[in-house]
Amino acid sequence: MASADIYLKRHTEVLIKSLGFAKACEASGKSKATLGRYFSEAPDHADRFMPIDTVVALEQEAGYPHLTAALAELSGASLDHDPARPNRPDRNMNDHVIALSQRFALLMAEYHQSIEDGVISVNEAKRMLAETLALQQVLVDIKMKLETETDR
C-alpha cells in the first residue's frame, strides 16, 4: 500500500474509534464489519475507502474532521478547526445577515483605526486579516444556508 493510503486508513480508524463502533454504525448506517474494512490495511481491503457521505456523517458526530484534515495535509494544505464555530444549519437567514453586518462593522472599524495615521502597520494588517477571515466564514455559512434552501 502507498504511504498516503496507509495514512488515510489510519485516520479512518481514529475517526471510527473516536466515536466507538456502536455510534459510528448508527451515524453512518454501515455495519461494524464494513467500517472495519474501511481502515483495514489487509491486502484484501487495500482499495476500500470510506465514501464521502459517510465521512461527513461521522465527522459531524465526532466533532473533529479527522479525515478531512488528513486529506488537507496530504495535499499540502491545513485546516483551522474551530470547535466553538460548528456549522449551524438551524440558524435562519436573519441570524446570518446580522452576523454578516456585525463582522463587516468590525472590519470597517479596524480599517478606520488603522488608517488614522495614514499607514497600515503589520499588526494592523494582521488584525484586519483576522476580521476578513471571520467575515469570510460568515459568508460561507450564508452560502451553505442558501444552498440548503435551494435544494428543497
N, C-alpha and C positions, 0 to 999 in steps of 0.2 A: 504494500500500500504506500502511496505517496505521503510525504510528511503532512501536506495540507489535509489529506483525507483523514489521517490519524488525529490531527489537531481538531477537526470538526467532530469526529466521533467522540473524542474525549470531552469536548464541550457539550455535546448532546447528552452524554452520560451525566455530567454535572447538572445540567438543566433538569433532567428527569429525576435524578436523585435529590435535588434540592426541594422538589415538591413531594417526593415519595411516590412509589408506583401507583398506589390507590388513587391519589389525587390527580396524578398525571394521566392515568387511564380515563378518569371521569372527565377531565378537561379536554382531552384530545379525542375521546371516543375510540381510542385504539386499545388493543389488548396489551397485557404485560409482555407477552411474547413478541408482539410487533414492536413495541417500544424498545425492548431489549435488542432486537435485530438492528435498530437504527444506530445503536452505539457499539455493536459488536465489531471487533476487529478481526474476527474469524474470516478466512478466505471466502466462505460461502456467502457472507453478508458484506463483503468489502465495497460493493457497489450500491448498497442500500443506504439512502439518506432520508431524513425526515422531510415530508412535504412542507412547504412554506406556511400553509394554513395551520398545520399542526404546530409549527414553531411559534406562530403568533399566539395561538391559544395557550400554549404552555408558558410562554414568556409573560403574557398578561397575568397569569396565575402566580408565576414566580416573583414578579415584581422587579426582575432584573433581566435584561436582554442578553443572556449568555451566548446564544448562537449568533445573534446579530452583531454583538461585539467581536466575536471570533471572525466572522466574515469581514467586518471592517478592518480588523488587524491584518488579515490575510491580504487585503487589497491595499494596505499601506495607510489606511485611514484610522481615525479613532473616534470614539463616541464620548459625549459628555452627558452621562446619565444623571439625571436629577430626580431622585425619588420623591422629592417634595412637589414635583410637577408631573404627575401622571396624566396620561391622556384622559380627558374628561368628556366622554360622549354625551353625558347627561346635561351639560351646560347648554343653555339656549343662546340664540344669536345675540340677544341683548347683552348677556354676560360677556360675550366675546367682543362686542363693539365697545363696551365700557372698558374692558381690559386694554383694547387697542388704543382708545383715547388716552387712557392713563399713561400707557407706555410712551406714546408719542409726545405727550406733555412732558414727561420726564426727560426724553431725548432732547426736546427743544430747550428745556431749562438748562440742561447740561451744556448744550451748544451755546446758549446765550452767556452763560457763566464763562465758558472757555474763550469766547472771542472778545470779552471786555477789554483786555489789554492788547488786542489785535494779533495775538499769537496763540496758536493752539499747541500747548506743550505735549510731551509724550504721555504724561499721566492723564491729562485732559482727553487726549485722543483715546487712551485705553478705556476711560470711563464712558466716553461716547460710543465706543465699540461695544462695550458691555450692554449699554442701553439698546443699541441697534440689534444686537443678537436677541435680547429679550423681546423686542418688538417683532423680530422675525419669527420667534417661537409663537407669539400670539397670532400672527398671520397664518402660520402652519395650522394652528388649532382651528382658525376660521375656515381655512381650505378644507380640512378634514370634515368639519361640520357641514359645509356646503356640499361636499361630495356625498356625504351620508344622506342629506336631504334630497339630492337629485336621483339617488338610487331607489327611492321609494315609489 
